[in-house]
Amino acid sequence: MIVNILMIIFIIFLLGLSYNLWYYSDKKFLIYDPKNIASLKPTMRITAGLLCLDSIAGIIILFFGNVKSNLIILVAGAFIAGFFSIYLSNIRR
């Protein structure tokens, strides 16, 4: 039961992160401006889409899968966010 509650919190976090990435893909994001960096906007939108798909898969696994299969969603969400963070750290301003 506690694992399901924590997974719901994690899925809400992923959806919030996805929304923020999509919303700020046209605006200044942290210290980066998509108008100055051509590859930032598509990367933000792709990351937002992947996080949203991960959230949908998480909801499906939450209701129909077993507790151990939640690990797939945790790892996938962490990798997606981690790769985006690595991308941001390698941008030359």
The 8 nearest C-alpha neighbors of each residue, nearest first, counted from 0:
[[1, 3, 2, 4, 5, 66, 6, 61],
 [0, 2, 4, 3, 5, 6, 7, 66],
 [3, 1, 5, 0, 4, 6, 66, 7],
 [4, 2, 6, 0, 1, 5, 7, 61],
 [5, 3, 1, 7, 6, 2, 8, 0],
 [4, 6, 8, 2, 7, 3, 9, 1],
 [5, 7, 9, 3, 8, 4, 10, 2],
 [6, 8, 10, 4, 5, 9, 11, 3],
 [7, 9, 5, 11, 6, 10, 12, 4],
 [8, 10, 6, 12, 7, 11, 5, 13],
 [11, 9, 13, 7, 12, 54, 8, 6],
 [10, 12, 14, 8, 9, 13, 15, 7],
 [11, 13, 9, 15, 10, 14, 16, 8],
 [14, 12, 10, 16, 15, 11, 17, 50],
 [13, 15, 17, 11, 16, 12, 51, 18],
 [16, 14, 12, 18, 17, 13, 11, 19],
 [15, 17, 13, 19, 18, 14, 12, 20],
 [16, 18, 47, 14, 20, 15, 19, 50],
 [17, 19, 15, 21, 16, 20, 22, 14],
 [20, 18, 22, 16, 21, 17, 23, 15],
 [19, 21, 17, 23, 18, 22, 43, 47],
 [20, 22, 18, 24, 19, 44, 23, 47],
 [23, 21, 19, 20, 24, 18, 25, 26],
 [24, 22, 26, 25, 20, 21, 28, 19],
 [23, 25, 40, 21, 22, 26, 43, 20],
 [26, 24, 23, 33, 40, 27, 22, 34],
 [27, 25, 23, 24, 28, 32, 33, 22],
 [26, 28, 32, 31, 29, 23, 33, 30],
 [29, 27, 31, 23, 30, 26, 32, 24],
 [28, 30, 31, 27, 32, 23, 26, 87],
 [29, 31, 28, 32, 27, 92, 33, 87],
 [32, 30, 28, 29, 27, 33, 36, 92],
 [31, 33, 27, 34, 35, 28, 36, 26],
 [34, 32, 36, 35, 39, 40, 37, 25],
 [35, 33, 32, 36, 37, 25, 26, 27],
 [34, 36, 33, 32, 37, 31, 92, 39],
 [37, 35, 33, 39, 38, 34, 32, 31],
 [38, 36, 39, 33, 35, 34, 40, 41],
 [37, 39, 36, 40, 41, 42, 33, 43],
 [38, 40, 42, 33, 37, 36, 41, 43],
 [39, 41, 24, 43, 42, 33, 38, 44],
 [42, 40, 44, 43, 39, 38, 45, 24],
 [41, 43, 45, 39, 44, 40, 46, 38],
 [44, 42, 46, 40, 41, 45, 20, 24],
 [43, 45, 47, 41, 46, 42, 21, 48],
 [46, 44, 48, 42, 47, 43, 41, 49],
 [47, 45, 49, 43, 44, 48, 42, 50],
 [48, 46, 17, 44, 50, 45, 49, 20],
 [49, 47, 51, 45, 46, 50, 44, 52],
 [48, 50, 52, 46, 51, 47, 53, 45],
 [51, 49, 53, 47, 48, 52, 17, 13],
 [50, 52, 54, 48, 53, 49, 14, 17],
 [53, 51, 49, 55, 54, 50, 56, 48],
 [52, 54, 50, 56, 51, 55, 57, 49],
 [55, 53, 57, 51, 52, 10, 56, 50],
 [54, 56, 52, 58, 57, 53, 51, 59],
 [55, 57, 53, 59, 54, 58, 60, 52],
 [58, 56, 54, 60, 55, 59, 72, 61],
 [57, 59, 61, 55, 56, 60, 54, 62],
 [60, 58, 56, 57, 61, 62, 63, 55],
 [61, 59, 64, 57, 63, 62, 58, 56],
 [62, 60, 58, 59, 57, 64, 63, 3],
 [61, 63, 60, 59, 64, 58, 65, 57],
 [62, 64, 60, 61, 59, 65, 58, 66],
 [65, 63, 60, 61, 62, 68, 66, 59],
 [64, 66, 67, 68, 63, 60, 69, 61],
 [65, 67, 68, 69, 64, 2, 61, 3],
 [68, 66, 69, 65, 70, 64, 71, 2],
 [67, 69, 70, 66, 65, 71, 64, 60],
 [70, 68, 71, 67, 72, 66, 73, 60],
 [69, 71, 73, 68, 72, 67, 74, 66],
 [72, 70, 69, 74, 73, 68, 75, 67],
 [73, 71, 75, 69, 70, 74, 57, 76],
 [74, 72, 70, 76, 71, 75, 77, 69],
 [73, 75, 77, 71, 72, 76, 78, 70],
 [74, 76, 72, 78, 77, 73, 71, 79],
 [77, 75, 79, 73, 78, 74, 72, 80],
 [76, 78, 74, 80, 75, 79, 81, 73],
 [79, 77, 81, 75, 76, 80, 82, 74],
 [78, 80, 76, 82, 81, 77, 75, 83],
 [81, 79, 83, 77, 78, 82, 76, 84],
 [80, 82, 78, 84, 83, 79, 77, 85],
 [81, 83, 85, 79, 84, 80, 78, 86],
 [84, 82, 86, 80, 81, 85, 87, 79],
 [85, 83, 81, 87, 86, 82, 80, 88],
 [84, 86, 82, 88, 83, 87, 81, 89],
 [85, 87, 83, 89, 84, 88, 82, 90],
 [88, 86, 84, 85, 89, 90, 83, 39],
 [87, 89, 85, 86, 90, 84, 91, 83],
 [88, 90, 86, 87, 91, 85, 84, 92],
 [91, 89, 87, 88, 92, 86, 36, 31],
 [90, 92, 89, 88, 36, 87, 31, 86],
 [91, 90, 31, 36, 35, 30, 89, 32]]
